Amino acid sequence: MTPSPAPSPMPLQGLRVLDLATLFAGPLAATMLGDFGAEVIKVEHPTRPDPSRGHGAARNGVGLWWKLLGRNKRTITLDLSTSGGRETLLRLAATADVIVENFRPGTLEKWQLGWDELSAVNPRLVLTRVTGFGQFGPYSHRPGFGTLAEAMSGFASITGEADGPPTLPPFGLADSIAALATSYAVMTALTARQVTGRGQVVDMAIIEPILTVLGPQPLWYDQVGYVQTRTGNRSGNNAPRNTYRTADGHWVAVSTSAQSIAERVMTLVGRPDLIDEPWFTTGSGRAEHADILDDAVGGWIAERSRTETMEAFEKAEAAIAPIYDIRDVMEDPQYQALDSITEVPDPELGPLRMQNVLFRLSETPGSIRWAGRPHGADTDAVLTELGLTGADISALRTQGAL
């Protein structure tokens, strides 16, 4: 029998990450590192576990969000405010490459676990601090959540209908963007360590990454005084760009960011005459005449089923997508081909379907080895590997450190 090929090495194999953070940016960043081979040790309070364990839907009393956020992590309990917890964390830090934390600024220092103490036991450590407003400035002491970043960044002010209120997303948008930025920041700091031989502090303020993805708004305001306003599904940069209802009650989204696509759409819907209008030659010009374009596109789509609409747009090489809910996502053939939603075995709940790793690498792919584990499931194993005896672990439990 031909032996199976040896598994590919994972790109972050050998990297040890201590995840001290909760809800959601810091833990998600650690999850992303774990997906590509980092050994992530989730450190939770003995009696106050990560709140994601209780967020949203549950099955058989087991929180499902945690199964996603806690995947590829070993779980231990540790009360960092106790002397035993502090000493144990310092021992762990001496073996780690990265710590991710999101306590309010000054909290680790209060416990004598700040950068001075951590870097003293491990000069190569990267301490990643994820907070709402950063480590300094007039708001740094405030409690910070993604919702506040969505509000303060300008995102909410441009989201929603023109005559409606500012609109917040119904999911952790700012936290997720910050998580992506944090994992990038960690890898940047680790790459710098290869040159300098030293670790450093990463200061990630959740209010900043979402500001970056909002594009050139600061530049527009700085140079020409332009303040973007709410336009619903329309864009101020191009048209037609909207959602449209089909004859069978479905919705589709059309985008015409490229001039050639805009021309194909108008030809398809029977209004090639609009292409000759002087204002049609630029995206901003088309946006100023969005009513005319939406009437043409929306009227054409309203007379056809979603299937007919999709097939016609695809044949015309014009850009369109169906508006999906999660049921559609789970059944879509493109997502299935990419394995974007993959099945993960779980001893508590059986097979689980969840989002796969973020991207595919041809030589050293990431993987989901396990879903989120029970609170403190690996405490004894991790501390034993650290050199603590059974008596040591029992003593820590007695004093409430575990």
C-alpha positions in Angstrom: 0.0 0.0 0.0 1.3 3.4 -0.9 2.0 5.4 2.3 0.1 8.7 2.7 2.3 11.8 2.2 3.6 13.5 5.3 1.5 16.4 6.3 2.8 19.8 5.2 4.4 21.9 7.9 2.2 24.7 9.0 3.8 28.2 8.5 3.4 29.3 12.1 4.3 26.0 13.6 6.6 26.5 16.7 5.1 29.9 17.5 3.5 30.0 21.0 0.7 32.6 21.6 -0.9 33.3 24.9 -4.5 34.6 24.4 -5.5 36.6 27.5 -8.2 38.7 25.6 -12.0 38.5 25.5 -14.7 39.8 23.1 -13.7 39.8 20.2 -10.9 41.5 18.3 -8.0 40.1 20.4 -9.3 36.5 20.6 -10.1 36.4 16.8 -6.6 37.6 16.0 -5.2 34.7 18.1 -7.6 32.3 16.3 -6.2 33.5 12.9 -2.7 32.7 14.1 -3.8 29.3 15.4 -5.4 28.5 12.1 -1.9 28.5 10.5 -0.2 26.4 13.1 0.6 28.6 16.1 0.1 27.0 19.5 -2.5 29.2 21.1 -3.1 28.9 24.8 -6.3 30.6 25.8 -6.0 31.9 29.4 -9.4 32.5 31.0 -10.4 33.6 34.5 -11.4 30.5 36.7 -14.9 31.8 37.3 -15.4 34.4 34.6 -14.7 32.7 31.3 -14.6 34.5 27.9 -18.1 36.0 27.5 -18.2 34.6 23.9 -19.0 31.2 25.5 -22.4 32.7 26.4 -23.0 34.9 23.4 -25.7 34.1 20.9 -27.2 30.7 20.1 -26.3 27.5 22.1 -26.9 23.8 21.7 -27.1 21.5 24.7 -25.9 24.4 26.8 -22.7 24.8 24.8 -22.2 28.3 23.2 -21.7 28.0 19.4 -19.8 31.3 18.9 -17.1 29.9 21.2 -16.7 26.9 19.0 -15.6 29.2 16.2 -13.6 31.7 18.3 -11.9 29.1 20.4 -10.9 26.7 17.6 -7.3 25.6 17.6 -6.7 26.8 21.1 -5.8 25.0 24.3 -7.7 26.3 27.2 -6.4 27.0 30.7 -7.7 29.0 33.7 -5.6 31.5 35.6 -6.5 34.4 37.9 -3.8 37.0 37.0 -4.7 39.2 40.0 -3.4 36.5 42.4 0.3 36.0 43.3 0.1 32.4 42.0 -1.5 33.5 38.8 1.0 36.2 38.3 4.0 33.9 38.8 2.5 31.2 36.5 1.8 33.8 33.8 5.4 34.9 34.0 6.6 31.3 33.6 4.3 30.9 30.6 5.5 34.2 29.1 9.1 33.0 29.3 8.1 30.3 26.8 5.9 32.4 24.6 6.4 34.4 21.4 3.3 36.5 21.6 0.8 37.6 24.2 -2.5 39.1 23.1 -4.4 41.1 25.8 -7.3 43.6 25.9 -7.5 44.8 29.4 -7.9 48.5 30.0 -4.6 50.3 30.0 -2.8 50.0 33.3 -4.5 46.7 34.3 -1.5 44.5 33.6 0.7 47.0 35.3 -1.5 47.0 38.4 -0.9 43.2 38.5 2.9 43.7 38.0 2.6 42.1 34.6 3.3 45.1 32.4 5.9 45.3 29.6 8.8 45.8 32.0 8.1 42.6 33.9 7.2 40.5 30.8 10.1 41.6 28.7 12.4 41.0 31.7 11.6 37.3 31.6 11.5 37.2 27.8 13.1 40.0 25.8 11.9 38.4 22.5 8.2 38.6 23.5 5.7 40.5 21.4 3.1 42.0 23.7 -0.1 42.8 21.7 -2.4 45.2 23.4 -5.9 45.6 21.8 -8.1 48.2 23.3 -10.9 50.5 22.1 -8.9 53.7 22.1 -5.2 52.7 22.5 -2.8 52.9 25.3 -2.7 56.7 25.6 -4.8 59.8 24.9 -7.8 61.4 26.6 -10.1 58.4 25.9 -7.6 55.6 26.7 -9.2 54.9 30.1 -12.7 54.4 28.7 -14.2 51.0 28.1 -14.2 50.4 24.4 -16.2 48.1 22.1 -16.5 47.7 18.4 -19.8 49.5 18.4 -18.1 52.6 19.6 -15.5 52.3 16.9 -18.3 51.9 14.3 -19.8 55.1 15.6 -16.7 57.2 16.0 -14.9 56.2 12.8 -17.6 57.7 10.6 -18.9 54.3 9.5 -22.4 54.7 11.1 -22.8 58.2 9.8 -22.6 57.1 6.1 -24.5 53.9 6.6 -28.3 53.8 6.1 -30.9 55.6 3.9 -30.4 59.3 3.2 -33.5 60.1 5.2 -32.9 57.6 8.0 -30.8 57.4 11.1 -27.1 56.4 11.2 -27.0 52.6 11.1 -24.8 50.2 13.1 -23.9 46.8 11.7 -25.7 43.8 13.3 -22.4 42.0 13.7 -18.8 42.6 15.0 -17.5 44.6 12.1 -15.0 46.9 13.8 -13.8 44.0 16.0 -13.3 41.7 13.0 -11.4 44.4 11.0 -9.2 45.0 14.1 -8.6 41.3 14.4 -7.3 41.2 10.9 -5.1 44.2 11.5 -3.8 42.7 14.8 -2.8 39.4 13.2 -0.9 41.5 10.6 0.7 43.6 13.3 1.8 40.5 15.2 3.5 39.1 12.1 5.1 42.4 11.4 6.6 42.6 14.9 7.7 39.0 14.6 9.5 39.7 11.3 11.2 42.7 12.9 12.3 40.4 15.7 14.3 38.4 13.2 16.3 41.6 12.5 16.6 43.1 15.9 16.5 40.0 18.1 14.0 41.8 20.4 10.3 41.8 20.9 8.2 44.9 21.2 4.7 46.2 22.2 1.9 46.3 19.6 -0.6 49.0 20.4 -3.9 48.3 18.5 -6.8 50.8 19.0 -10.0 49.3 17.6 -11.1 52.8 16.4 -8.2 52.9 13.9 -8.5 49.9 11.5 -12.1 50.6 10.6 -11.1 54.2 9.9 -8.5 52.9 7.4 -11.0 50.8 5.5 -13.4 53.7 5.1 -11.1 55.0 2.4 -10.1 58.5 1.5 -12.7 60.4 3.6 -10.1 62.3 5.7 -8.2 63.2 2.5 -11.4 64.4 0.8 -12.3 66.6 3.8 -8.8 67.9 4.2 -8.4 68.9 0.6 -11.9 69.9 -0.6 -14.1 70.0 2.5 -16.2 67.1 1.3 -18.2 65.2 4.0 -19.7 61.9 2.8 -23.4 61.4 3.6 -25.8 58.5 3.8 -26.9 57.3 0.4 -28.5 53.9 1.2 -27.3 51.3 -1.2 -26.2 53.8 -3.8 -22.6 55.0 -4.2 -21.5 58.6 -4.8 -18.7 57.2 -7.0 -20.6 55.2 -9.6 -24.1 54.1 -10.8 -26.1 52.0 -11.3 -25.1 50.5 -8.0 -28.0 49.2 -5.9 -30.1 46.2 -4.8 -33.0 45.3 -7.1 -36.0 43.0 -6.6 -36.7 40.3 -9.1 -40.1 39.1 -10.3 -40.0 36.1 -8.0 -39.4 38.1 -4.9 -35.6 37.7 -4.6 -33.0 40.5 -4.4 -29.8 41.0 -6.4 -27.0 43.5 -6.2 -25.5 45.2 -9.2 -22.1 46.9 -9.3 -20.7 49.1 -12.2 -17.4 50.3 -10.8 -15.8 49.9 -14.2 -17.0 52.0 -17.2 -17.1 49.0 -19.5 -19.4 47.1 -17.0 -21.8 50.1 -16.8 -22.0 50.1 -20.6 -22.8 46.4 -20.7 -25.5 46.7 -18.1 -27.3 49.5 -19.9 -27.1 47.6 -23.2 -28.5 44.5 -21.5 -31.5 46.4 -20.0 -32.3 48.0 -23.3 -31.1 51.5 -22.6 -27.9 51.8 -24.7 -29.0 55.4 -25.5 -27.9 56.5 -22.0 -24.3 55.5 -22.8 -24.1 58.4 -25.2 -25.0 61.0 -22.5 -22.0 63.2 -21.6 -22.5 62.5 -17.9 -22.3 58.7 -18.5 -18.5 58.8 -19.1 -17.6 59.1 -15.5 -18.6 57.2 -12.3 -19.4 60.5 -10.5 -21.5 61.7 -13.5 -23.5 58.4 -13.5 -24.0 58.7 -9.7 -25.5 62.2 -10.2 -28.1 60.5 -12.5 -28.7 57.4 -10.4 -32.5 57.8 -10.5 -32.6 57.4 -14.3 -30.2 54.5 -14.2 -31.9 52.7 -11.3 -35.3 53.1 -13.0 -33.9 51.4 -16.1 -32.1 48.6 -14.3 -34.7 48.1 -11.6 -37.5 48.0 -14.1 -35.8 45.4 -16.3 -34.9 43.1 -13.3 -38.4 43.4 -11.8 -39.8 41.7 -14.9 -37.6 38.6 -14.6 -36.9 35.9 -12.1 -33.6 35.7 -10.2 -32.4 32.8 -12.4 -33.2 34.7 -15.6 -31.6 37.8 -14.3 -28.4 36.1 -13.2 -28.1 34.1 -16.4 -28.6 37.3 -18.6 -26.0 39.3 -16.6 -23.5 36.5 -16.7 -23.9 36.1 -20.5 -23.4 39.8 -20.9 -20.3 39.7 -18.6 -21.9 42.2 -16.3 -21.4 42.2 -12.5 -24.2 40.9 -10.4 -24.7 38.8 -7.2 -27.7 37.4 -5.4 -28.5 38.8 -2.0 -27.9 35.7 0.2 -28.9 34.9 3.7 -26.9 32.3 5.6 -29.0 29.4 4.2 -28.0 30.4 0.7 -24.4 30.7 1.6 -24.3 27.2 3.0 -25.7 25.8 -0.3 -23.8 28.0 -2.8 -21.6 25.9 -5.3 -18.8 28.5 -5.3 -18.5 28.5 -1.5 -18.7 24.7 -1.7 -15.9 24.5 -4.3 -13.7 26.7 -2.1 -14.7 24.7 1.1 -15.4 28.2 2.6 -17.7 26.5 5.1 -16.0 23.3 6.3 -17.0 20.5 8.7 -15.1 20.1 12.0 -15.5 17.2 14.3 -16.3 18.0 17.9 -16.5 15.7 20.9 -19.2 17.8 22.6 -21.6 18.5 19.7 -20.6 16.2 16.9 -19.8 17.5 13.4 -19.9 21.3 13.1 -19.9 23.5 10.0 -18.1 26.8 10.3 -16.0 29.2 8.3 -12.7 27.8 7.1 -9.3 29.4 7.4 -9.0 32.8 5.7 -6.9 31.9 2.7 -5.3 29.0 0.9 -1.5 28.5 0.8 -0.3 26.0 -1.9 2.6 24.6 0.1 1.9 25.2 3.8 -1.9 25.4 4.3 -3.7 26.2 7.5 -6.3 24.0 9.0 -8.9 23.7 11.8 -7.6 20.9 14.1 -10.4 21.2 16.7 -13.3 23.5 17.7 -13.4 25.5 20.9 -12.7 23.4 23.9 -14.3 23.4 27.3 -13.3 26.0 29.9 -10.0 25.1 31.4 -9.8 21.8 29.7 -6.0 21.9 29.2 -5.0 23.6 32.5 -3.3 20.6 34.0 -1.6 19.5 30.8 -0.2 22.9 30.0 1.1 23.6 33.5 2.6 20.1 33.7 4.5 20.8 30.5 5.7 24.0 32.1 7.3 21.9 34.9 4.7 22.3 37.6 4.1 19.2 39.7 0.7 17.9 40.8 1.3 19.4 44.2 2.1 22.8 42.6 -1.1 22.7 40.6 -3.2 21.7 43.6 -1.7 24.5 45.6 -2.6 27.0 42.9 -6.1 25.7 42.9 -6.4 26.0 46.7 -5.4 29.7 46.6 -7.9 30.4 43.8 -5.2 31.0 41.1 -6.7 28.3 38.8 
